[in-house]
Amino acid sequence: MPRLAANLSMMYTEHPFLERFAAAAHDGFTGVEFLFPYDFTAAEIRSRLDAHGLTQALFNAPPGDWAAGERGIASLPGREDEFKRGLDQALEYAAVLGNRHLHVMAGLIRPGQDHAAHRDVYVRNLALAARMAATAGVTVVIEPINTRDIPGFFLNRQDDAQAIRHDVGADNLKVQFDIYHCQIVEGDIAVKLERDMPGIGHIQIAGVPDRHEPDLGELNYPYLFQRIDALGYQGWIGCEYRPRAGTSEGLGWAQPYLTHR
């Protein structure tokens, strides 16, 4: 049975951020994830986790200047020092929040830029990130993202992500398998899950093509949940979707998997 984590950056946005933890717990979630914690102290977030019996499943390392359109800096030449400082900050938060998975975003590559140079920087930065995270018992995850949602994103395919993971060669570097992104770019989800499961560190879901609840669209999620269980996946499944209306009102699909309190 899937262990669902509410993504508090996309879900429960009808509440202020620090109130979303209580709302998720009330609806039966036992885990949460979100993009970035850095607008709040780690202690503030930890207090919400503890108050509502929640586990922090995942968050992202600093992505550069998000407001200006940056979407990660791990593959960007010349930003290596900033990348390391961001890792230091992220691991400090992880130590307090207790999560064991940290997402590192690759960033954008512009037309005409040298793909090989970006890849070399990416591999070196990920090797550094894995070494730093290993001392804290944290697994670094990288995510292929479709270029419809984020045009120009450096990493788009699951096989490319797995190849980079093998090039880095760190046991605590895994791939974040976002089923929504994978369906848009590649499809053939069940086969790719089976092919790559040993290298998958985190899974996320959303309906395709509109990124709403996973009960509408072109994917059969009950079947995929059965396949994921059969493949032995023990991690969290992050619900990274935009509710069609109110978050709680749209959770009918999740009721068989939530903890009712």
LOTIBA-45340 format. One line per 8 residues: their letters; for each residue y, z, x of N, C-alpha, C. Coordinates in pm, whole numbers. Example, Ala and Ser with C-alpha at 12.3 -4.5 7.8 and 13.67 -1.06 7.14 Angstrom:
<recs>
as> -569,780,1319,-450,780,1230,-330,780,1320 | -225,708,1285,-106,714,1367,3,787,1290
</recs>
This chain:
<recs>
mprlaanl> -120,0,85,0,0,0,125,0,88 | 222,-86,61,341,-94,148,424,34,144 | 475,70,260,572,180,271,711,117,270 | 782,131,158,910,64,141,1025,151,190 | 1116,87,264,1239,151,308,1357,78,244 | 1443,151,179,1562,92,118,1662,56,226 | 1713,-66,222,1819,-105,315,1953,-65,256 | 2014,36,313,2135,94,254,2261,15,285
smmytehp> 2250,-91,363,2364,-181,381,2374,-281,267 | 2262,-314,205,2260,-411,95,2234,-347,-40 | 2155,-242,-43,2121,-176,-169,2213,-54,-190 | 2227,-16,-315,2306,102,-354,2453,91,-314 | 2503,-31,-304,2643,-47,-265,2739,-3,-375 | 2686,32,-493,2769,92,-597,2809,235,-562 | 2752,290,-454,2785,425,-406,2848,417,-268 | 2932,512,-231,2976,523,-91,2855,540,1
flerfaaa> 2867,498,124,2750,490,211,2673,622,220 | 2741,732,244,2669,858,263,2604,910,135 | 2643,855,20,2579,894,-106,2457,807,-138 | 2437,701,-62,2325,610,-88,2190,675,-54 | 2189,769,38,2065,836,75,2008,911,-45 | 2094,985,-114,2048,1059,-232,2000,965,-341 | 2070,853,-360,2031,758,-464,1895,697,-433 | 1873,662,-307,1744,603,-269,1631,703,-288
ahdgftgv> 1653,827,-247,1550,929,-263,1521,955,-411 | 1625,956,-493,1607,978,-636,1518,871,-698 | 1528,749,-648,1449,638,-702,1308,632,-644 | 1276,720,-550,1140,726,-499,1117,669,-360 | 1224,623,-294,1207,578,-156,1189,700,-64 | 1105,684,37,1087,788,138,1139,744,274 | 1181,619,286,1237,569,410,1361,486,382 | 1450,480,481,1571,398,470,1595,326,602
eflfpydf> 1667,217,591,1719,145,707,1859,98,672 | 1934,54,771,2066,-4,747,2106,-81,873 | 2216,-152,863,2258,-231,979,2308,-141,1091 | 2417,-68,1066,2483,5,1174,2523,144,1127 | 2503,245,1212,2543,382,1176,2677,425,1236 | 2744,340,1311,2844,387,1407,2977,428,1346 | 2997,404,1216,3117,454,1150,3106,602,1115 | 2988,659,1136,2963,800,1104,2897,866,1224
taaeirsr> 2906,997,1231,2836,1065,1339,2687,1068,1308 | 2608,1076,1413,2464,1086,1393,2429,1211,1315 | 2503,1319,1336,2474,1443,1265,2499,1429,1116 | 2604,1356,1076,2630,1335,934,2513,1262,867 | 2464,1160,934,2353,1083,876,2225,1166,875 | 2201,1238,984,2080,1320,992,2078,1423,879 | 2192,1477,847,2196,1577,741,2155,1517,608 | 2191,1391,583,2151,1325,458,2001,1297,458
ldahgltq> 1948,1254,571,1804,1231,581,1727,1359,551 | 1769,1467,613,1698,1594,595,1712,1647,453 | 1832,1634,397,1856,1688,263,1770,1620,158 | 1733,1495,183,1663,1418,80,1522,1376,122 | 1472,1434,230,1335,1409,272,1309,1265,311 | 1405,1202,377,1394,1060,411,1366,1041,559 | 1295,934,590,1270,892,728,1359,774,760 | 1425,779,874,1501,664,922,1404,565,986
alfnappg> 1397,444,930,1300,345,978,1358,255,1086 | 1486,221,1076,1542,116,1162,1693,114,1148 | 1762,82,1256,1900,34,1249,1923,-59,1368 | 2041,-118,1374,2072,-219,1475,2157,-161,1588 | 2135,-212,1707,2226,-184,1818,2361,-248,1790 | 2468,-202,1855,2599,-261,1831,2597,-413,1852 | 2662,-489,1759,2649,-634,1758,2764,-709,1821 | 2853,-641,1895,2977,-705,1933,3081,-684,1824
dwaagerg> 3171,-779,1809,3279,-768,1710,3232,-830,1579 | 3169,-748,1495,3113,-796,1368,3222,-853,1278 | 3337,-785,1271,3445,-830,1182,3498,-967,1223 | 3489,-998,1351,3535,-1128,1400,3427,-1236,1393 | 3309,-1200,1341,3204,-1299,1323,3092,-1294,1424 | 3099,-1201,1521,2988,-1193,1616,2866,-1133,1547 | 2749,-1180,1590,2624,-1136,1529,2523,-1100,1638 | 2567,-1011,1726,2485,-969,1838,2536,-1029,1968
iaslpgre> 2498,-966,2078,2545,-1014,2209,2432,-1022,2311 | 2307,-1002,2269,2198,-992,2366,2174,-1120,2444 | 2212,-1236,2388,2190,-1362,2458,2319,-1420,2516 | 2428,-1346,2512,2557,-1402,2550,2587,-1378,2699 | 2597,-1483,2779,2632,-1465,2920,2767,-1397,2935 | 2775,-1306,3031,2900,-1236,3058,2920,-1109,2978 | 2829,-1077,2888,2844,-957,2805,2740,-851,2839 | 2678,-863,2956,2566,-774,2990,2607,-628,2997
defkrgld> 2723,-598,3055,2766,-459,3065,2791,-400,2926 | 2854,-478,2840,2878,-432,2702,2746,-409,2630 | 2650,-498,2654,2518,-483,2592,2453,-351,2633 | 2459,-318,2761,2400,-193,2809,2470,-72,2749 | 2602,-76,2741,2674,36,2680,2635,54,2534 | 2618,-59,2464,2575,-51,2325,2436,10,2311 | 2347,-25,2403,2213,35,2401,2220,184,2422 | 2302,228,2516,2318,372,2538,2359,441,2409
qaleyaav> 2457,384,2340,2503,444,2216,2394,443,2109 | 2324,331,2096,2220,320,1994,2108,419,2019 | 2069,437,2144,1960,530,2174,2003,675,2154 | 2131,703,2173,2181,837,2141,2167,863,1991 | 2201,767,1909,2184,782,1765,2037,795,1728 | 1953,710,1787,1811,715,1755,1750,851,1787 | 1796,913,1895,1743,1044,1932,1772,1147,1825 | 1885,1133,1757,1921,1227,1652,1855,1189,1519
lgnrhlhv> 1855,1062,1488,1805,1017,1357,1654,1010,1352 | 1589,1000,1467,1444,1007,1471,1372,876,1450 | 1446,764,1438,1377,636,1419,1316,589,1550 | 1208,515,1539,1135,467,1656,1142,316,1671 | 1230,251,1592,1249,106,1604,1399,77,1604 | 1440,-9,1698,1581,-45,1714,1591,-196,1721 | 1668,-253,1629,1685,-399,1624,1801,-440,1714 | 1773,-537,1801,1874,-593,1891,1899,-737,1851
maglirpg> 2019,-768,1806,2052,-903,1758,2085,-995,1875 | 2038,-1119,1865,2052,-1214,1975,2193,-1266,1990 | 2262,-1293,1879,2395,-1351,1886,2395,-1501,1858 | 2513,-1559,1863,2534,-1699,1829,2539,-1786,1954 | 2495,-1909,1940,2513,-2009,2044,2591,-2125,1982 | 2698,-2164,2049,2786,-2268,1996,2737,-2406,2039 | 2773,-2509,1963,2736,-2645,2004,2784,-2676,2145 | 2694,-2732,2225,2728,-2767,2362,2703,-2659,2465
qdhaahrd> 2677,-2537,2419,2645,-2430,2514,2503,-2446,2566 | 2478,-2391,2683,2351,-2408,2755,2245,-2315,2696 | 2149,-2372,2625,2046,-2291,2560,1963,-2217,2664 | 1928,-2283,2774,1846,-2220,2876,1917,-2100,2938 | 2047,-2112,2960,2123,-2000,3017,2125,-1882,2920 | 2142,-1911,2791,2139,-1804,2692,2001,-1737,2689 | 1898,-1818,2697,1763,-1761,2692,1737,-1673,2814 | 1782,-1714,2930,1764,-1633,3051,1833,-1498,3036
vyvrnlal> 1956,-1499,2986,2029,-1374,2965,1956,-1287,2862 | 1908,-1351,2758,1837,-1280,2651,1713,-1210,2705 | 1634,-1280,2783,1512,-1222,2839,1546,-1105,2931 | 1646,-1121,3015,1684,-1012,3107,1735,-891,3030 | 1819,-915,2929,1872,-803,2851,1762,-733,2772 | 1668,-809,2720,1559,-747,2645,1468,-666,2737 | 1447,-714,2859,1369,-636,2955,1437,-503,2985 | 1569,-508,3003,1645,-385,3024,1635,-295,2902
aarmaata> 1653,-352,2784,1648,-272,2661,1513,-206,2645 | 1406,-278,2674,1272,-221,2660,1252,-106,2758 | 1301,-121,2880,1287,-12,2979,1365,111,2934 | 1487,91,2890,1568,204,2845,1507,271,2723 | 1459,191,2629,1403,247,2506,1270,317,2530 | 1194,270,2628,1063,329,2652,1074,476,2687 | 1178,515,2759,1193,655,2797,1219,744,2676 | 1266,682,2566,1293,757,2444,1184,739,2340
gvtvviep> 1078,667,2374,971,642,2277,1011,548,2166 | 1103,456,2194,1156,364,2094,1105,223,2123 | 1073,150,2016,1036,9,2025,1157,-77,1988 | 1187,-174,2073,1293,-270,2046,1234,-386,1967 | 1306,-431,1862,1260,-546,1785,1368,-654,1786 | 1321,-778,1788,1409,-895,1781,1374,-974,1655 | 1475,-1036,1594,1455,-1098,1463,1501,-1243,1462 | 1410,-1335,1429,1454,-1471,1398,1528,-1474,1264
intrdipg> 1643,-1538,1260,1728,-1543,1142,1757,-1689,1107 | 1754,-1720,979,1777,-1860,940,1923,-1899,960 | 1945,-2026,987,2080,-2073,1016,2158,-2112,891 | 2099,-2094,773,2176,-2108,649,2261,-1983,629 | 2201,-1865,652,2276,-1740,637,2367,-1715,757 | 2318,-1742,877,2398,-1721,998,2393,-1849,1081 | 2482,-1944,1053,2481,-2069,1131,2501,-2041,1279 | 2419,-2108,1361,2431,-2095,1505,2358,-1978,1565
fflnrqdd> 2282,-1901,1483,2212,-1788,1542,2110,-1837,1644 | 2100,-1765,1756,2022,-1814,1869,1873,-1822,1840 | 1819,-1727,1766,1675,-1715,1747,1642,-1742,1601 | 1559,-1844,1574,1533,-1885,1437,1387,-1887,1397 | 1294,-1895,1492,1153,-1915,1460,1067,-1800,1513 | 962,-1770,1437,871,-1664,1476,799,-1698,1607 | 756,-1823,1625,684,-1856,1747,774,-1845,1870 | 902,-1882,1855,996,-1865,1967,1015,-1717,2001
aqairhdv> 1024,-1634,1898,1040,-1490,1922,918,-1433,1993 | 800,-1474,1950,679,-1425,2015,670,-1474,2160 | 716,-1596,2186,715,-1646,2325,809,-1565,2412 | 924,-1530,2359,1019,-1447,2435,959,-1309,2459 | 895,-1255,2358,828,-1125,2376,726,-1130,2489 | 649,-1236,2493,549,-1250,2601,617,-1267,2737 | 728,-1339,2741,798,-1358,2868,852,-1225,2921 | 902,-1142,2831,952,-1010,2874,836,-922,2919
gadnlkvq> 727,-925,2844,607,-854,2886,611,-704,2871 | 691,-654,2779,702,-509,2757,625,-470,2632 | 544,-365,2643,464,-321,2528,550,-274,2412 | 669,-226,2441,755,-173,2335,862,-274,2292 | 836,-403,2310,919,-509,2253,834,-582,2150 | 882,-585,2026,809,-649,1917,904,-740,1839 | 848,-812,1745,925,-904,1661,942,-845,1522 | 1061,-857,1470,1092,-817,1333,1066,-938,1243
fdiyhcqi> 966,-927,1158,924,-1038,1073,994,-1024,938 | 1107,-1091,924,1178,-1093,796,1122,-1209,715 | 1050,-1178,609,981,-1281,531,1081,-1377,467 | 1195,-1327,425,1300,-1414,368,1343,-1520,468 | 1379,-1478,589,1423,-1575,690,1311,-1672,726 | 1191,-1620,742,1079,-1704,783,1048,-1809,677 | 1053,-1773,551,1025,-1870,445,1126,-1984,447 | 1253,-1953,470,1356,-2056,470,1339,-2151,588
vegdiavk> 1305,-2098,704,1296,-2181,824,1160,-2249,836 | 1052,-2176,804,919,-2223,838,821,-2228,722 | 821,-2128,634,719,-2117,532,585,-2075,591 | 478,-2094,512,342,-2061,557,332,-1915,600 | 386,-1827,517,407,-1687,554,276,-1616,587 | 178,-1626,499,54,-1550,519,-14,-1588,649 | -15,-1716,682,-78,-1761,806,-3,-1709,928 | 129,-1708,921,208,-1659,1035,193,-1508,1051
lerdmpgi> 185,-1435,941,159,-1292,952,26,-1266,1022 | -76,-1340,985,-207,-1322,1048,-202,-1361,1195 | -135,-1470,1225,-126,-1517,1363,-55,-1417,1454 | 52,-1356,1402,143,-1280,1488,135,-1130,1472 | 50,-1078,1382,54,-936,1348,52,-844,1470 | -27,-870,1575,-23,-777,1689,115,-763,1754 | 199,-864,1738,332,-860,1798,444,-828,1701 | 410,-788,1578,510,-757,1477,537,-607,1476
ghiqiagv> 665,-571,1485,702,-430,1487,765,-380,1359 | 818,-470,1277,885,-430,1154,885,-550,1061 | 878,-526,931,877,-631,830,990,-605,731 | 1055,-712,687,1157,-703,583,1130,-806,475 | 1181,-779,354,1153,-865,240,1280,-889,158 | 1277,-1001,86,1378,-1035,-15,1327,-1156,-90 | 1380,-1176,-211,1346,-1296,-286,1406,-1419,-219 | 1336,-1531,-233,1382,-1658,-178,1395,-1756,-295
pdrhepdl> 1509,-1828,-308,1609,-1852,-206,1734,-1764,-214 | 1747,-1677,-314,1877,-1614,-341,1896,-1476,-281 | 1796,-1423,-213,1802,-1293,-146,1830,-1178,-243 | 1774,-1191,-363,1777,-1081,-459,1642,-1008,-454 | 1611,-933,-560,1485,-860,-565,1367,-955,-542 | 1261,-905,-480,1147,-990,-448,1051,-1012,-565 | 1103,-1008,-686,1020,-1034,-803,1052,-1168,-866 | 1141,-1245,-803,1182,-1374,-856,1201,-1469,-740
gelnypyl> 1150,-1590,-754,1167,-1689,-648,1035,-1751,-609 | 1031,-1804,-491,919,-1890,-452,808,-1817,-376 | 815,-1686,-364,711,-1611,-293,639,-1514,-386 | 509,-1498,-361,424,-1405,-436,409,-1278,-353 | 500,-1184,-373,499,-1065,-288,380,-974,-311 | 330,-953,-433,208,-871,-444,93,-925,-360 | 78,-1055,-356,-25,-1114,-269,6,-1088,-122 | 132,-1106,-81,166,-1083,59,147,-937,98
fqridalg> 179,-844,8,154,-703,38,6,-678,61 | -79,-739,-18,-223,-724,2,-266,-780,137 | -210,-894,174,-245,-953,304,-196,-863,417 | -76,-809,406,-22,-721,510,-110,-597,524 | -151,-539,414,-242,-424,419,-373,-462,487 | -429,-577,450,-557,-620,506,-548,-644,656 | -430,-680,703,-411,-704,846,-388,-574,924 | -381,-462,854,-372,-333,921,-233,-288,958
yqgwigce> -130,-350,902,7,-310,933,34,-170,880 | 87,-83,964,111,57,927,260,92,921 | 347,-4,950,489,27,959,560,20,825 | 693,33,832,777,26,714,803,-119,677 | 829,-142,549,874,-271,499,1014,-250,442 | 1111,-307,510,1250,-289,470,1289,-382,356 | 1351,-326,253,1395,-403,137,1539,-448,162 | 1552,-559,232,1684,-607,274,1729,-718,180
yrpragts> 1765,-679,58,1807,-777,-41,1930,-727,-115 | 1998,-822,-181,2114,-791,-263,2071,-782,-409 | 2076,-665,-469,2034,-652,-609,2114,-744,-701 | 2044,-799,-801,2112,-889,-895,2216,-813,-977 | 2187,-688,-1011,2281,-605,-1086,2281,-469,-1019 | 2262,-361,-1093,2253,-230,-1029,2123,-216,-950 | 2128,-144,-839,2010,-129,-755,1896,-63,-831 | 1923,52,-892,1816,126,-960,1758,45,-1075
eglgwaqp> 1843,-26,-1146,1798,-104,-1261,1704,-218,-1220 | 1713,-261,-1095,1632,-374,-1050,1505,-336,-978 | 1464,-209,-985,1349,-163,-907,1216,-166,-983 | 1212,-235,-1093,1085,-242,-1165,972,-297,-1080 | 1004,-395,-995,901,-456,-909,840,-354,-813 | 918,-252,-775,877,-157,-671,806,-34,-724 | 804,-14,-854,751,111,-908,609,144,-862 | 517,48,-848,383,84,-801,380,139,-658
ylthr> 488,118,-583,487,153,-442,577,271,-408 | 652,324,-504,747,430,-477,686,567,-507 | 745,669,-446,701,807,-466,786,869,-577 | 725,900,-686,801,954,-800,810,1106,-787 | 932,1156,-791,955,1298,-763,988,1373,-892
</recs>
